[in-house]
Amino acid sequence: MKVDLHMHSVFSDGERTPRGLMDLAAIQGLSCIAITDHDSVGAYSEAKVHEERTGVRVMPGIELNTYGPNGELHILGYGFDPDHPLMTAHCEWRRQERESWSRKIVRRLNRMGYDICWEDCRSKAEGGVIVRTHIAKVLVEHRYFHDVEEAFDRLLASGSPGYVERETFSSEEAISLIHECGGFAFLAHPGVYRFGFSIDRVADEGLDGIEVYYAGHSELETVQWWAESERLGLLKSVGSDFHGEVTRNPQLPGSVDYDKEDVHGWLSQIVPVSEVSR
C-alpha cells in the first residue's frame, strides 16, 4: 500500500484531468490518492469513475486557501462529504471571489504596464477555478517573463507588486468547514511559507494533522515538522503536490518517501486498508 494525498488537476491549477491523474497514479503503483484542488471538489466525481479500471482508490480532498490572522495558510481537507451543502456553497463563493480577485490583479498589472487581458487568463482555467498561476501563464505567453515561476515570484506572490489582498477566510474557518462536512483538516506544506506563523495557534483552532512528508521539504524540515506533530499530538500526511510534469511542482505522485505507520493508521478510518491494498 502506497498513497499520495496532495495533487492537483485541471479543476484548479494542475495540468492533468482527473482521469489522467488516476492513470498516472496506477503507473506509479499507488493504492490511494486524494486530488486536492484549490477550493474545488469537482475532480472527485470524475476520478471516482476510474477506480475499478485503474485499481486506485480516490478519496475526497481539497486544498482551502485561507487569508486571516495566521496569514495565507493552506488547509487540506480529507474524507469529507464532497456534496455537503456547506462545502458546495463554499466552493461556489470561492469561485466567484476568485473571479473578482483575479480581475483586480489584472487591472493592477495593466496599470503597471503589463498588457494582458483577464479573459485570456480566465480561459486557462479549464475547470472553472482561476488561480494566480493562470495569470502567470499569460504573462509568460506575452514574453514578460521567462517562465511561470519567475512571473509568480516577481509579481503575484504575497507582498509582490502585483499582489492584491483577498477576502478574509481564516484557517480557523477552513478547519471548521472541513469538520462540519465530516473530514480531517491538515496544514499543507508547513516548511514552504515565507512568513512566520504559530503552529500552536493553528493547532488550537482544531487542526487534525500536518503534511509532514512533502516534496518541497528538506530532510531537516521533515524532521522538524515530524517533531512538531509529535509535540502537539497531530496526525501526519504525505503529498507530492504534483501539478504537472512541466509546472512549478513537477514531482510525480508517489515520489515522496514516508513512514507508513504515520499515515496509514488514520487513513484507514476513511479508506479501509483492504480496499486500497495493491
ABEGO torsion letter per residue (X at the ends): XBBBABBBBAABABABBAAAAAAAAAAAGBABBBBBBBGBAAAAAAAAAAAAAAGBBBBBBBBBBBBBAAEBBBBBBBGBBAABAAAAAAAAAAAAAAAAAAAAAAAAAAAAGBBBBAAAAAAABAAGBBBAAAAAAAAAAAGABABAAAAAAAAABBGBAABBBBBBBBAAAAAAAAAAAGBBBBBBGAAABABBBBAAAAAAAGBABBBABBAABBAAAAAAAAAAAAAAGBBBBBBAGBAEAABABABBBGABBBBAAAAAAAAAAABBAAAABX
